[in-house]
Amino acid sequence: MNIPGTEEWNFTDVKFLPILKEYAKRINLVETINTMTDSKMDLSPGDAVLGMIMDTVSGRTPLYRLEEAFDEMDTELLFGKPISPDKFNDTNMGRVLDKLFETGTQKIFSQISQNAIGCFKLDTRHHHFDTTSVSVFGAYEDHPDTQLNITYGYSKDKRPDLKQFMVSMLCVDRNIPIIGKTQDGNASDKTLNNELLSHISSHMAEHGFKPGASIYVADSAFVTTDNLIAAEGNGIRFLSRLPANFNECKHAIAQAVAADNWVDIGALAESQSEKKPPASYRYYETTATIGDGAYRAIVYHSSAHDKRRQKRIDRILKTSKDQLEKKIKEATLQPFKCRPDAEVAAGTLVKAADKSLYNLRAEIIDVPKYGKGRPKKGEARKPKSIEYELKATVEEDPEKTEKIRLEAGCFVLITNVPAQADEQEWPGVELLRLYKEQDGIEKNFGFLKDPAIVNAIFLKKPKRVEALGLILLLSLLLWRLIERNLKLHVKKTGKRLPGWKKKPTNSPTAFMMTTKFLSILVITVGRQRKLAKPLNDTQVQYLRALDVPPECFFVP
């Protein structure tokens, strides 16, 4: 915005973007892309990608009218050199995406993620893998220049009416992606796991990681005979959840409940909530045999039963009671002419109850039948015959229902990680802690599909959709590196950062950081820049936690 009469003065709202630029510089993002991508465009591919990343994390739709967005920005401050905003037109952005596709999106991301591992000393001992679906709008006909098949498949967005593509991701240090790829819309999680296992092995060898030095963590789709064989064959240690439909899972849970020899863990949640107390865990270890392999199977019981489990238990109890009461009604509909018949019917009901979740109490009542008329005076009335009625009552068997409720609160983790590996012990509590970090990758998928980050995918060429997937993954990589440094600062210094409503927090997030740098106005006079007003104490604390100098806001 120019001040009337003083055109040489200019105000620019840079927000948090200079911080993003600093982190992109640390992982050598622009130079790496320029080196790997063959292009003679006036706008280098690296600068174009950085521009798309800035646009993405600012909450706009990538590629759409970027020249308008950068017309309001100080490109020299953000890119280190002045770039005319019209260079960021849709045509140039499309050409850059084509160049990224030709170079290989996975190849580019792998190299930049390795830059991040080296620069930030990321912990690569644990790998977390998962997939998600991204719904798209439009026809998306097949194109011969790409193998990406945008089609219908199992929608994790609950939108089976829309075509989609899949995104698979492997993360280290809890939620920082190092391998990411767009996949066919109808790709199977089980197949993608199998493909990645061999890729991980070669990826680790390429970058100097020893086989077996890390643990591959994946959800239950990983557990197939083929995947287990592939993991063993590639020397990969894994941790996954044993699917509930496996007989080995049911047997392990039944064994744990029958043994009743649990190891108490307690609560694992770091943050406490008054409304929702943290779940308390305990575990029992056994073995599970799948195919020709025997694996550690750790059965966990959680004190927190989700609503779906409770409803399922209630349905089971109601069905069991309804079936038993139907049999009681049939048995008591007519009286019995002799006691032995009544006793047989009672015995049948008791046997039926033994197979249910209820206890049954049967009672045989004598019912005398008298003839017509009154007895003679002074004589007792004598029945002509005796009939026998059967009465039965049912009540919930606490021992049986407690067992089913206990089993419903259990799940099983399966692993080939020894109890002690590489001078580190891996008891049940540590394996559970590691598996629970899988929620980090789930949050990553939330980022990739957040409408504030990327709206409906509108590109009509599948190869450009694949290249856009690279932009989103690079955005996520920078986002998580920023968040990691914030959390590490709190952990190392013991000093909390200002959170929402200025309340101190132990868990600062990247989004939280962005809200602290709203309306950072930079005044430009010629080539000189300065802040319209000094940084406040909160902003200074965040910059210190991120190890970013305040000069990033006014020195290109």
N, C-alpha and C positions, 0 to 999 in steps of 0.2 A: 504494500500500500504506500503510495507516494503522498507526502504532506504537501498540500497546495503551496506553491511558491518556493518550495525547497526540494526540487526533484532529485537533488543529489542525496537526499536522505531516504532511507528505505527501512521499513519494519518487516521482519519475517518471523512467523511463528514456527519454530523448528521442533517443538515438542521434545520427544525422547529420541528422535532419529539420529542425532550425533552419537548417542550411546550405541545404537545398533551399528552405525558405521565403524566405531572403534572395535567392536567384536568381530565384524566381518573382516576388518584389517588383520586381526590377530590370527584368524584361520586362513589368511591369504586367499580369500574367496575370489576377488576380482582377478588377481594375477593368475591364479590356477585355471580359471575358466578361459581367460585369454590365451594362455599357453596351450591348453588342450583343444581349443576350438579354432578351426580355420575360418577366418572371416576378414574381409576387407571393407567392412562397413565403417562409416564415419563414427558411429556409436559402437564402442567395443562391446562384445557379448558380456564381459564381466560387469561393466557399468550398467548394461541393460538389465541383467539379472539382479544386481543390487537394487536398482530402481524398482523392479517388480516386487522384490522382497519388502522394501520400505512401504510400497503401496499396499501390499498384502497385510502386513501387521498393523497398518494404520486403519484397517477395517474397511477398505474399499475392495472392489472386485478387481483382481489382477488383469492387466492388459487393457482395461476399458478406459479410454480417454486419459492415459497417463500424462499426455502433454499438458492437459488442463490442470492436473494435480501439481506437476512440477513448475508450472507457470507461477504458482504462488510460493515456491520454495527457493532457497538459496542453494543452487546446485553446486557452486564452488565449495561451499562449506561442507556439503554432504558427500561430494565425490572427489574432493581434493583438486578439482579443476572446473572451470566454468563449462557447462554443457547447455546448449540451447534447448529449452523445453520441447521445441517441435521435433527434436530427435527422438523423443519417446512416443512417436505416433504409432497407431495400431499396426501399420504395415511393417515398420521396423521391428516391433515386438514379435510379430508373427514370423519374420525372417530369422530372428534370434532363436525362437523356439525350434524352428526347422534345423538350425545349426546345432543346437543342443541335442536334438534327436539323432542327427547324423553322427555326432561324436560318440553318443552313448550316454544316456541319462544315468544309468547305474554306475558306469565307469567314472563319471564326473563326481557323483555324490560320494562314491567310495573314497576317492582321493581327498576330497575336502573334509570328509569325516575323519580320515587319517590325520590330516593337518590338525583337526580339533583334538584328537587323542593325544598327539604329541605336545601341542601347545598347553592344553589344560590338564595334562597328566590324568586322563580319565581312567577309572577303574574298569578294566576289560575282563575281569574274572567271571562275570555273570552276564549272560546274554538272554534278553527277553524277546520272544517272538510272538506276534499276533497279526491278524488281518482284519480289515474292515471293508465295507462296501460304500461307495460314493455314488449316489443317484444323480442322473443327468436328465436334461430335458432336450428333446429333439430327436431327429430320425437316426442319425449316426449310422450311415451305411458303411459297409466294409470298404476299406481302402487297401490297395495292393502294396502301399509303401510302409505298412506297419503290421505287426503281428498282434497288436492289441485288439481284442474282440470286445467291443462295448455292446453288451447284450443283457438279456434278462437272466436272473439268477436268484439265489437265496439272498433276500434283502435284509441286512442287519438294521436298515433304517425303517423297516416295516412299510416299504413302498414297493410291493411286487408289481405295481402297474408301470414302474419306470425302468428304463434300461440303466445299467450301472457298470462301473469298473471296480476292481478291487485294489486296495493298497496293502502290501505286506511290508512289515517293518521289523528290523532287529535292533534292539537298543542295548546300550551298556550304561553303567553308572546309574542304574534304575530307569531313566527315561530319555536318554540321549541317543538319537538314531545314528547308526553307523552304516546300515544297509537298508535301502528302501527301494521299492519297485512298484510300478503300476502293473496290475494283472488283469486277465480276462474277467469279465463280469460274472461268468458262471464257473470260475475256478473253485476247486475244493480246497478247504483248509488242510485236509489230510495230504493231498497231493503237494500243496505248496510247502508244507513242512518237509516232505521227503526231498523236494528239489533243493531246498535251502540247506539241508544237512550237508550235502556234498559241497555246496558253494561255501559254506562256513569253513569247512576244512581247508579248502584251497585259499580262501581269503585270509585265514589265520596264518597259513604257511607263507603267503606272499608278504605279510607284514610282520613276520618274525615271532608269532605267538606259538607256543608249544601246544601240541595236541593234548587234550585232557587237562589243560591248565585252567580251563574255564568251564562254567556250567550253563547249559542251554535250558532256559526256562520257557515253557510253552503251555497253552491251555490244553484241555482234554482232547481236542482234535488231533493232537500229536500222537496219541497212543493207538497205534496200529502195529501189527506184527512187522510189516515192511519198514515202518519208521524206526522201530526198536532195533531191527537188524541193521538198518543204515547207520544209526547212531553208534552201535557197537563197532561196525565195520570201519567207521571213520574216526574211532577213538574219542567220541564225544560223550561227555558226561551230561546227563539230562535230569530235569525235575519237571514233573507234570502232574496233572490231576487225573486219576484213574476214573474213566467214565462210569456212571452209576449203572449202565446197562450191561457191564461186564460181570459175569458170575464171580470173578475173583474179587471184585469190589464188594459184592454182597457177602461173600464168605469172610472177607477180612473184617467187615463191620460186625457181623454176627459173632465172630471169634473174639473181637475186642469187648463187645458188650457182655458176652458170657464169661470172659476171664475177669472182667471188672478189676483190672490191675493198671489203672491209668497213671500217667505221669502228669502232674499238674503244671501248667505253664502260667496261668493267670492271664491278665489282659496284655495285649501287645500294642494297643493304640497309643500313639504318642500324645494326642490331644484328648482332653476330657470334655464331655458334654453333659450338662445337667439333664437335658431332655432325653438323651439317648445314651445310657451308660455303655461303656465299651464291653465287647464280648469277652468272656473268659474261656480259655482253651485248656484242654488236656489231651494227651495222646497215648496211643498204644502201638507198638511196632511189631510187625509180622513180615511175612514174605508173600509174594504173588508170583505165580508162574504163568507166563504168556508165551506161547510158542515153545521154543526150546530154552528160553531164558528165565532165570529166577532173579527177582528184583526186590529191593526193600520196599515194603508197603507200610506207610505210616497212617494209622487211622486217627483222625482228629474229631473231637467232639466240641462243638461251640455252644455256649449258653444262649446265644441269640438265635432263635428259630425265626426265619423269615415268614412272612404271611403266607406265601405259597405253600411252604411245608406244613404250616398249621392247618390250612384249608384242606390239604391232601389227607392229613391225619383225620380231620373231622369227617371227611367223606368216607374214609375207610371204616371208621367207627360206626357211622350211621348205616352204611351198607351192611355191616356185620350184624347190627342190632335188628335191622329190618328183616333180614333173612331169617334170623332166629325167631322173631315174633311171628313171622308168617307160619313157621313150622309149629309154634305153640298154638296158634289159632286153629290150624288144621287138626292138631291132636286133641284139642279141647272142645271141638265143635259138637260132638255127641258123647253122651255118657257111655261107660263100659259096663257090660253085663257081668263081667267077672274081674276080680282083682288082678289075676295074672296078666290079663290083657292090658290093664291100666299100668301095671308095673313095667311091662314091655315098652309101652308108649313113653313112660317116664324115662326109662333107660335110653331110648332112642334120642330123646331131647337132650339128656345129659351128655351123650356122645357128641351130638351136634354142637353143644355149647363148648365142649372141650376143644373143638376146632375153631371156635370164634374168639372174640376178645372180651367175652362176658362170662360171668358165673351164672348158673341157673339153679334155682331151688324149686324142686317139684314136690307137690303134696297131693296124696290120694285121699279123697274125702268120701266116706260112706254116705250114701243117700238112700234111706229106707223108702219103699213104695208100699202104700197101704191100699186096702180094698175099700169099696164103698160102704157107707153106713158107720154107725157108732158102735164101739164095743159094748158088751153087756156091763151092767152096773157092777162095779167092784173088780172088773177084769182089766188088765193092761192091754193097751192096743198093740197088736202084733202085726209086723209088716208082712206083706205077701212075698216081697223079694227085696234084694239089696242091689242097687246100682252104684257105680263108682265114677266119680268125677275127678278129673285131673286139673289141678291149678298149678301154674308155674310163674315165677317172677324172675326177672333178669336184672343184673346190676353189673356195672363195669368192673372188670378184673384189673385192679390197680397194678398187679405184677406184670400182666401181659401188656397193658397200655403203656406202662412206664418203659417197657422194653422197646415198643414200637416208636415211642416218642424219642427215646434215647438214640435209636438207630437213625431216625429222621434228622437228628442234629449232627450226624457224622458225615464226613467226607474223607477220601483217601488220596494221599499223594504217593506217587510211584517214582523211584529213582534208582540209578545205578551208581550214585555217589557213595563211596564207602563211608562208614561211620567216622573214619579218620583218613583224610586225604591231604597230601602236601603239607603235613605238619599242622593241619587244621582239623578240629573235630566238627562233625556234622550231625549233632543229635537232632531229634524231632523239632525242637523249638527253633533252631537255626534254619532248618529247611522250610518251616512255615513262614518265618520272617522273610526269607528269600522269595518264596512264592507270592507272598502278599505284595511284594514290590511290583508284581505284574500289573497292578492297578495304575502304575505310572504310564505304561504304554496305552492303557485304556483312555487316560486323560489326553494322551497325544492324539488319539483318534478324534476326541472331542474337539481339539484344536483344529484339526484338518477339516472338520465338517461344520465348524462354528459359522453361522451365517454372517457374523461380523468379520470373519477372516476371508471366507470365499463363498460367494453366493452360487446360484445354479451355474454349473459348468456349461458354457455356451459355445465353446469352440467346436467347429464341425469336422475337423480332421483328427482322427484318433492319435496321430503322431504328435499333434500339438497338445492334446490332452495328456499324453505321456510326458511331454516336456513340462507342461504346467505342474504335473505331479512332482517333478524335480524342484520347481520353484517353491511349492508348498513344503516339501521336505527340508529344503535349505532354510526356509523361514522358521520351521519348527526347530531345527538344529540350533540356530542362533537364539531363539526364544528360550530353549532349555539350558543353553550355556549361561545365559544371563541369570536365569532362575537358580541354577546350580551355585553360581558364585555368591548370590545373595544368601542362600542357606548355609554355605560353607563359612561365610563371614560370621554369621550368628553363632554357628557351632564352635568356631575357633576362638572368637572373642568373648562369647557368653553375653554379648550385648544385643538385645532385641532391637528391631527396626520399627519405625512407626508404621502401623498397619491401617486398617479401615478406621475411620473416625479418630485417627491419630493415636489409637490404642496400640501399645507395643505388642509385637508379634514375634514368635519363634519361627514362623513359616511364611516368610515373604515370598510373593510370587512375581513373575515377570509382568503380569497384568497390573498388579498392585503398583509396581515401579512406574508403569506408563502413566498412571493417574497422578503421580507426584510431579510430573514434568509437563503438565498441561499449561499452555500459554507461556512458553519460554520465548519471550520476544527478544530478537537480536536487531540492533540498530546498525545499519551499514551506511557509512559515509565514504564514498569512493571505494577504496580497497580496505578500509579500516572497519572493524566490527567491535561492538561491545554489547553487553547485556543491558536491556532497558532498566532492569532492577536487579540487585544482587540476588544470588541464590539463597533460598531460605535454609534453615538448619536441617529440615527433613531431606531436602535435595542434596545437601552436602553429605549427609549420612549415607544416602544411597550411592552417591558417586564413590565414596570411600569404600563401601562394601563391594562395589563393582570394579574397584581399582581403575577408575576412569578419571582423568584430570578435568577440572572445570573448563580448561581452555578448549575442550572439544566443541563447546558451544559458540566460540567466536574465532577460533584459529583453524583455517582450512587444513 
